[in-house]
Amino acid sequence: FRNICLIKLLNDEIYKKDIFVTNKLEDLNTKSFNIIICLNVLNKSYYSFEESREYLSQYCNLLEDNGILLLGRNHDEDENVSLFKYSKKEKKLIFSKRIKNGWDYEEEKIFLENI
């Protein structure tokens, strides 16, 4: 992240957790994660809110309870991000923080299905 403001806002939530970074697909079958960063994927120009919610459900299957999901888009120096906390019991994402304009479909709570 190049944006100092972004790092400061994320610091409170993310750096309290142990961070495991992987680029191995097989890790998705054997591990759960406390943080997932999803940038430039679930943009309004590509997916409807309902389609995005279906993908979010799949991502959240990989998250631990109270895990953090960072959603947004970035282009050059411009970063628009929303930070959500995942409640596994309630099957929902709870909005936590916004950087600049936030994610395209930002809501206070996003209820997930098919989990």
Secondary structure, DSSP 8 states (H G I E B T S, - for coil): ---HHHHHHHHHHHTTS-------TTHHHH--EEEEEEESSS-TTT--HHHHHHHHHHHHTTEEEEEEEEEEEEETTEEEEEEEEEETTTTEEEEEEEETT--TT--SEEE----
